[in-house]
Amino acid sequence: MRQYTEKINIFLADDDPDDRALFEQALEGFSTKHTLNFFHNGKDLLDYFSNPDAEIPDILFLDLNMPYFSGTECLIELRKNHRFRDLPIAIYSTSSSEKDQEDTFVNGANVYIKKPDSFKKLQQVLHEVITVNWQFKTSSSMNRDMFFISL
């Protein structure tokens, strides 16, 4: 389990204000210190990262279905850039489509999370994903069985 001595920096790109608020509330109960930055769509996220001095988070959560650039499109663009090669990226979606999971796995996401149907499950899954020591989860060690999370 990853132990943080400083704040973990979390980014979430999601166009739904209710989902952003729920995500933020779920993190409030964590003992892990964190900062949370929101992006309202894929374009805002990619525009932010186009600045070479932009801060890179410790983990990025991407909603799959966003306007302008989908989560998959953002994932593809980010993985093209060596600056984001080691950035842990979690797809965070209501979709449980195997095609969506496969597409994001092939394009370099670290984990696919089906948005849980309860607040407690959301807290559990976020805690699980955020406390993973991602430095040991390289793309060569990733496999399909540990990719999809749904509680």
C-alpha positions in Angstrom: 0.0 0.0 0.0 1.3 3.5 -0.9 2.1 5.7 2.0 2.1 9.5 1.4 4.1 11.8 3.6 3.0 14.8 1.5 -0.3 15.6 -0.2 -1.3 13.5 -3.1 -2.4 15.6 -6.1 -5.5 14.2 -7.8 -7.0 15.5 -11.1 -10.6 14.6 -12.2 -11.9 15.4 -15.7 -15.7 15.0 -15.6 -18.4 17.1 -17.2 -21.1 16.1 -14.7 -21.1 18.6 -11.7 -23.0 16.1 -9.5 -20.4 13.4 -10.2 -17.6 15.9 -9.4 -19.3 16.8 -6.1 -19.8 13.2 -5.2 -16.2 12.4 -6.0 -15.0 15.3 -3.8 -17.2 14.2 -0.9 -16.0 10.7 -1.1 -12.4 11.9 -0.7 -13.2 14.1 2.3 -13.2 11.1 4.6 -9.7 10.0 3.6 -6.9 10.1 6.1 -4.6 10.6 3.2 -3.9 14.3 2.6 -4.7 15.4 -0.9 -5.5 18.2 -3.3 -8.2 17.8 -5.9 -8.3 19.7 -9.2 -11.3 19.5 -11.5 -11.6 19.9 -15.3 -15.0 20.2 -16.8 -14.2 18.5 -20.0 -11.5 16.8 -22.0 -10.6 20.0 -23.9 -10.0 21.9 -20.7 -7.7 19.1 -19.5 -5.7 18.9 -22.7 -5.4 22.7 -22.8 -4.0 22.7 -19.3 -1.5 20.0 -20.1 -0.4 21.8 -23.3 1.6 24.2 -21.1 5.0 22.6 -20.6 5.1 24.0 -17.0 1.8 22.4 -16.1 1.8 20.5 -12.9 1.4 16.7 -13.4 -0.8 15.1 -10.8 -0.1 11.9 -8.9 -3.2 10.3 -10.5 -5.7 11.4 -13.1 -9.3 10.2 -13.3 -11.0 10.6 -16.7 -14.7 10.3 -17.3 -15.2 8.3 -20.4 -18.0 10.3 -22.0 -17.1 14.0 -22.0 -17.8 16.7 -24.6 -15.1 18.0 -26.9 -12.7 15.1 -26.1 -13.8 11.8 -24.6 -11.8 10.1 -21.9 -10.4 7.7 -24.5 -9.3 10.6 -26.7 -7.6 12.4 -23.8 -5.9 9.1 -22.8 -4.6 8.6 -26.4 -3.3 12.2 -26.5 -1.6 12.0 -23.1 0.1 8.7 -23.8 1.6 10.2 -27.0 3.6 12.6 -24.8 6.6 11.2 -22.9 5.8 13.6 -20.0 2.7 11.5 -19.2 4.1 8.0 -19.8 4.2 7.2 -16.1 1.1 9.1 -15.1 -1.4 6.7 -13.5 -4.7 7.2 -15.4 -7.9 5.8 -14.2 -11.0 5.7 -16.5 -14.0 6.5 -14.4 -17.3 5.8 -16.1 -20.9 4.6 -15.9 -20.2 2.3 -18.8 -19.5 -1.4 -18.2 -19.0 -2.1 -21.9 -16.3 -4.6 -22.6 -15.4 -2.6 -25.7 -14.9 0.6 -23.7 -12.7 -1.4 -21.2 -10.7 -3.0 -24.0 -10.2 0.3 -25.8 -8.9 2.1 -22.7 -6.7 -0.8 -21.7 -5.1 -1.0 -25.1 -4.6 2.8 -25.1 -2.7 2.8 -21.8 -5.1 3.4 -18.9 -4.0 1.8 -15.7 -7.4 1.0 -14.4 -11.1 1.1 -15.5 -13.6 2.0 -12.7 -17.3 1.5 -13.2 -18.8 4.3 -11.2 -20.2 2.6 -8.1 -23.9 2.7 -7.3 -23.4 3.7 -3.6 -21.4 6.3 -1.8 -19.7 3.8 0.5 -18.6 1.7 -2.6 -17.3 4.9 -4.2 -15.2 5.6 -1.1 -13.9 2.1 -1.1 -12.9 2.0 -4.8 -11.3 5.5 -4.6 -9.3 4.5 -1.6 -8.1 1.3 -3.3 -7.1 3.1 -6.5 -5.4 6.1 -4.8 -3.4 4.1 -2.3 -1.9 1.7 -5.0 1.9 2.2 -5.4 1.7 2.9 -9.1 5.5 2.9 -9.6 5.3 -0.9 -9.4 2.4 -1.1 -11.9 4.2 -0.6 -15.1 2.4 -1.2 -18.4 4.4 -4.4 -18.8 3.1 -5.8 -15.5 -0.6 -4.8 -16.2 -3.0 -7.5 -17.1 -6.7 -7.5 -18.0 -7.7 -9.3 -14.8 -6.6 -6.5 -12.5 -7.7 -3.7 -14.8 -11.5 -3.5 -14.2 -12.8 -2.4 -10.8 -16.5 -2.6 -10.0 -17.8 -3.0 -6.4 
